[in-house]
Amino acid sequence: MITTGDESLLIQQIDAVQQRTQELYQNVRETSQHHPLLLLDCLAQLQVALEELYVAEQELRQQNEELIAARQAAEAERKRYQELFEFAPDGYLVTDIHGTIQEVNRAAAELLNVAQKHLMGKPLTAFVPEEERKAFRFMINQLQTVNRVQEWEVRLCKRREALFDAALTVETVRNGEGEAIALRWLIRDITVRKQAEAQLHQVQMQNLQLLEADRLKNQFMATMSHELRTPMNAILGFSQLLLRQFRQQDNQQLVTMIERIVKNGKHLLEMIEEILDFSRLKAHRLELQLEAFDLVELATTTAEELRALAEQKTLNLQVHLTQPSIPMVNDQVRLRQVLVNLLSNAIKFTEVGSVALKIWELPEGRVAIAVSDTGIGINSADQARIFQEFWQVNQTTTRQQKGTGLGLAIANSLVQLMQGTISVESQVGKGSTFRVELPRRVSPL
Ligand code: ADP
């Protein structure tokens, strides 16, 4: 790049050479006839001066070329920035400090739905709805002191169209003295974002309503089942008294009728207990009563209690044990509840074959309990859902089987409370295996 200093040096050099050439010419004219030697000397000097002139010319030429190249580069750069500004995907504007448009790119013109040339000289406030103009002007005034405003959300109106939500980022341009001389604006249409935010808000509100509805439902279930349990116990108690009396009187007809009342009453009570457990678990109000017991003993006695049920359906109920005892610390009553649920489901959903309960120890102080059957099985889509509350596979056929659809949901929550896991493997038509893994010692929470 040539600086002004270089240039004046060159001019001085050329001037000096010219002057010397002039002098020489003068000398040659005056002395050529009388002093031939002097002439020769003059000619030699002229030669030197011409060579210097030639060098200076070459230098000047080169510097000129450099100057042209530098100008072209600067021009290309300016064009590149202009194009970047022009074709930027976001709307860019330059205004004076009062908000009068001086430069505008295509995206901004499209956003405002006005041709670029017609935007020049227009106040930006013309695109702000009237009721919001005062606040907009106030903000522009603030920009004299503040250097940048980020993501300022406003509503702008497109020409001949409705309002749209925009986010503005504005930067103040200052001169050397620090005076504000222009404003640079970035305008983005955030209608879609605003709509998404509104939808999200709506979904959040609906979620809250659902949570509240769920809480009310659980509360209702807890209260109802609690209220139902007391009269149910009374009905069962008195029915059993009546049963004893009619048996003594040997009144077979009434005995059969009261037996039915007792059987159905017991079933109803079981369902009420299930609902009560479920609502307690949901409200995190169920606590485990930890105690030491033998898992092998618990499993064998539970299986024995259900043997009669299996035999009614001529099912073979097997118990497989790998060792005579497995001491554990857990809630015995609740673990029995899980076993009863898995075993009675296995019996309920099996018509031919067997039901097996298997218990064995796992590494790292854990135990496994598996309940297998040769029953109807569960397809893979339903396997993922049966642990959800109220889920019953193929509702029309399973409705023939009694149940609330809460058993597995309760078992799942109980096993989680016991710091364990429950899973199922099944094949339709072949049978199912439910597997529970538990720590031998449940640590108190
Ligand atoms: P319930 O037995 O009261 O309907 P559960 O939560 O215990 O409720 O079981 C949910 C559903 O899972 C059952 O209705 C049944 O469709 C399915 N299911 C559970 N255990 C078995 C099993 N051993 N074999 C086949 N299906 C089963």
Residues whose N, C-alpha, C, O or C-beta is under 5 A from the ligand:
A	BS01	ADP	N345 A346 F349 G375 G377 I378 I386 W391 Q392 V393 T398 K402 G403 T404 G405 L406 G407 L408 A409 S432
